[in-house]
Amino acid sequence: MFQLSEQTQLIILIIVLAILFVLVIFNNKRNQAKKQKRNFRKGFYEKTKKHKNN
């Protein structure tokens, strides 16, 4: 396999962690935006209608 120096391994590790951190932040913002769009009452009544019809 590849033999990378400790310094190179550390740099790669930091880059990978930074990428994961950015992905988590982006996903969190996306989930919050979806949560703000949701209407609990509307969704609840639509689900209860479906259960009553079945």
N, C-alpha and C positions, 0 to 999 in steps of 0.2 A: 504494500500500500504506500501511501504518501507519508513521508516523514517531514512534518512541519515543526518549526521551532516553537518553543513555548510562547514567545512573543507573538508569532503569527496566529497560534491557536487562541491566544487571549484576545487579539484583535477580531478574529472571526466570531468568537463568543460574544463580544460586546456588540458587534454588528447584528448578529442574530437576535440578541435580546432587545436591541433597539427596534428592530423590525416587528417583533412580537408585541412590544409595548405600543407601537403606533397602530398595529392592527386591533388591539384591545380597545384603545381610545376611540378609533373610528367606529368599531362595532357598538361601543357604548353610546356614542352620539346617535348612531342610526336607530338603536333600540329606544332611546329616549324620544326621538322624533316620532317613531311609530306609536309609542305609548301616549304621547300628547294628542295624536289624531284619533285615538280610540274613544268611543262613546260607550260607557258601560251600560247605560239604560237601553240604548238601541240594540246592542248585541245581546243583552239579557232577554229582552222581549222577543227578538227574532229566534233565539234558541228555544224559548218556552213555546212559541208558536209551532216550531217544528216538532217538538215532543208531543204536543196536543194533537197535531194532525196525524201522527203515526199510530 
